[in-house]
Amino acid sequence: MGSGAGARGWAERRPVLFPFLLSLFCLALSEQIRYRIPEEMPEGSVVGNLAKDLRLSVHELPTRKLRVSSEKPYFTVSAESGELLVSSRLDREQICGKKPACALEFEAVAENPLNFYHVIVEIEDVNDHTPKFTQNSFELQISESTLPGTRFILEVAEDADIGLNSLQTYKLSLSPSFSLINKEKQDGSKYPELVLEKPLDREQQGYHRLVLTASDRGDPPLNGTTELRIQVTDANDNPPVFSQDVYRVSLGENMPPGTTVLQVSATDQDEGVNSEITYSFYRTGQVFGLNSKNGEITTLNTLDFEEIKEYSIVVEGRDGGGLVAQCTVEINIQDENDNRPDVTFHSLVEMILENAVPGTLIALIKIHDRDSGENGEVNCRLEGEVPFQIIPSSKHSYKLVTDGTLDREQTPEYNVTITATDKGKPPLSTSTSVTLHITDINDNAPVFHQASYVVDVAENNPPGASIAQVSASDPDLGPNSHVSYSIVASDLEPRALSSYVSVSAQSGVVFAQRAFDHEQLRAFELTLQARDHGSPALSANVSLRVLVGDRNDNAPRVLYPALGPDGSALFDTVPRAAQPGYLVTKVVAVDADSGHNAWLSYHVLQASEPGLFSVGLRTGEVRTARVLGDRDAARQRLLVAVRDGGEPPLSATATLLLVFADSLQEALPDLSDRPAPSDPQGELQFYLVVALALISVLFLLAVILAVALHLRRSSSPAAWSCFQPGVCVKSGPVVPPNYSEGTLPYSYNLCVAHTGKTEFNFLKCNEQLSSGQDILCGDSSGTLFPLCNSSESTSHPETLMAQAPPNTDWRFSQAQRPGTSGSQNGDETGTWPNNQFDTEMLQAMILASASEAADGSSTLGGGAGTMGLSARYGPQFTLQHVPDYRQNVYIPGSNATLTNAAGKRDGKAPAGGNGNKKKSGKKEKK
């Protein structure tokens, strides 16, 4: 385990004097903390107590945030104890290679205040590598004629360790013919030489197998072995001889491939084939090439001093007889200034306040150059005029600090360029730029892009759609520039404001919460506020006026001509002698929109005779365009389209049936020629009415027959006198029925007794009736007349009264005729009012009449409770004699029928059905 470094120069601290300035300007003097540890320490091992060596207490660690700043994470600092720990594998051979001294240098960073400390950790070598040969065995050919004392260079073992842990000696297994000599190169590395001790005899022993052992002096020592196979060849008296045993040459890096390094030379005193020498590498190389004929060595690849600084090559010279000579070629690679310095930023401060004082630390800069010597020495400078400067911190480290006043409003950011230049020839330089952003304080309020906003919104907008967007900007940065929008005031009701509009707090988009109606709301005004997120927050207000515009959402409505009751168009007559320009009719239409959307135009879509009629573009007047010709048909059909001026335009159509005739009688045959449109629903209703009429007739015949049989059995002549016309005395002139007053198209034959009890029955008259009671009988025309007098008011439940079938001669005017639930279609010539106003008026009149009839509290064309009947039939006929017709009244556009108000008060449900059902039982007494 390493120990803390020795002498440290600490600046004298003054805890009392200038504490505030000390927190800003306190930069400790550059110190070097040195540790020494062995390699291959397990992860988590303690290198040393860095906090203690830096005189930092354990309580200060959370605030000072002591950490390591290095290119590779070999070490880390414990946040609890401040100890420097191993965080990754430390392999000295991988980190430093064959360098005699291996040290890792990095910076320790402490914050609050920010400072850097230079730390050096020396890595001691451990004997963790065994000497290894490149091959498990290799062969050597020696001629039997080789003289004793001849030396042969053998295979060299490799050991990655250094010092005593590296390869130190070679040993050879015992052999009477060979011995081993350990030799040392100029760089201190060892290599073995095999020495022939006595002559060899191939005929006695052709092969010799020896074991070569390479050993280091580590603790414990490690060994590596290989097998040496020596083949004894036939005699060749003179072996080749190199001019030098060792060739040394220096070669600059970055030489192109094919560059000649040197040329080795060997001679052989033999003649003929035995004197021909062939050159080869003892071990195949991949960096250099060798010409086997002349011994010229050339480069195969580009050399790099930063990767390998020297090469040692063994060259063999072999003659034709098999004799071999060896020499060593040592190539030293010369460094060239081919690497530019690397500039890296560490611990760059993210927030630089614009009120930062000069001398504030911004970042740590590290410079690294892979070259050596003067080529690796670097000078650093700051480019341009910026309020910063760089101060040397330690070896290859600089500090970037502020050197002036910063103003973010004038310069929000600075592009700082640092240039590092080495001292090589020619010098190489590297420039690295970093952008420093200045953070400001919240000194600017949001500003809207417009002084006020006015937006037009068409009506019928979809709820949730955006109608406007306000935007405000804040020149500040960060939270000080984040703007939130809200509605602070409006001319709408405060409770209704949220149901009309809302604003997005982030984007300022104003959304409509409902569909606006131009007819209800033409315009409203809002006051929006933009507030930033600074401390304290600043805000600004702006007004937004919303104008609700009209949209073409109403199609034209044709008022004239109106359609007939069966949905067909009505006709107009045109004199046959009509001249061009004769006004035939006028199409009248209205549009509920306003402005251009309500500007109507009239066009002819289809005509039986094109060119016969023309329509005024703006007036809708239909005029004859020419005189009626002999070949023109007397009946003409004209389809007119009414379009508004909206976009897209809406339209409606009107059909005109025009008949050329001088009188109505002349036009009727042309109208009768029209084929009646097939109406399956009308045919079905016709058959239903016929069936209902037959059933009613049969029922009436059965009732009349039953009554006649009953009266025949009775011998009392008083009973017959009730039905004798002569007995009844008419109280006044007979009033013909007037259906135009709103009476329903039904006729009843009634006998009404003044007992306050009205029944839908045939009353049986007998002599028990009191003389003071008048009996009214009515015929099918609706005329009432007194029938008889009786002294008692006796009603018989078995007495029946039948409803007469509808009178087919009655008529209503088109504006007053309602339909009944039993016969909703009514007669073909009557029509329900075409417009909604007339329909509502008629419904109100029917409801009012029915309510007055039920309550008996108001008059309708007569006295109180008479419903206008007293004036028609006499004062003795009151509402107590009138049945409740509200359940037979059908209101167009509704599935409901009028019900008996008295029945509702009595808790009785109204009678259902289609209005054709018989009513049984007795009516409630009103």
Secondary structure, DSSP 8 states (H G I E B T S, - for coil): -----S--------SSSSHHHHHHH------EEEEEEESS--TT-EEEEHHHHTT--GGGHHHH--EEE-SS--EEE-TTT-EEEE-S---HHHHHTT-S--EEEEEEEETTTTEEEEEEEEEE--S----B-SSSEEEEEEETT--TT-EEE----B----GGGSEEEEEE---SSEEEEEEE-TTS-EEEEEEE-S---TTT-SEEEEEEEEEE--SS--EEEEEEEEEEE---S---EES-SEEEEEEETT--TT-EEEE--EE-S--GGGG--EEEESS--SSEEE-TTT-EEEESS---TTT-SEEEEEEEEE-TTS-EEEEEEEEEEE--S----EEEEES--S-EETT--TT-EEEEEEEE-SS-GGGG-EEEEEESS-SEEEEEEETTEEEEEE-S---TTT-SEEEEEEEEEE-SSS--EEEEEEEEEEE--S----EESSSEEEEEEESS--TT-EEEE--EE-SS-GGGG-EEEEEEEESS-HHHHHHHEEE-TTT-EEEESS---TTT--EEEEEEEEEE-SSS--EEEEEEEEEEE-------EEEES-B-TTS-B-EEEE-TT--TT-EEEE-EEE-SS-GGGG--EEEEEEESSTTSEEE-TTT-EEEESS---TTS-SEEEEEEEEE-SSSS--EEEEEEEEEE-SSHHHHHHHHHTS-----HHHHHHHHHHHHHHHHHHHHHHHHHHHHHHHHHH---HHHHHTT-TTT----S------GGGT--S--B--EEETTS---SS-----TTSEEEEEEEEE-TTS-EEEEEEEB-----TT----B----TT----TTT--EESS-SS--SS----SSHHHHHHHHHHHHHHHHHHHH--S-SSSSTTTTT-HHHH-TT--GGGS---GGGEE-TT-S-B---HHHHHTT-----SSS-S---S-----
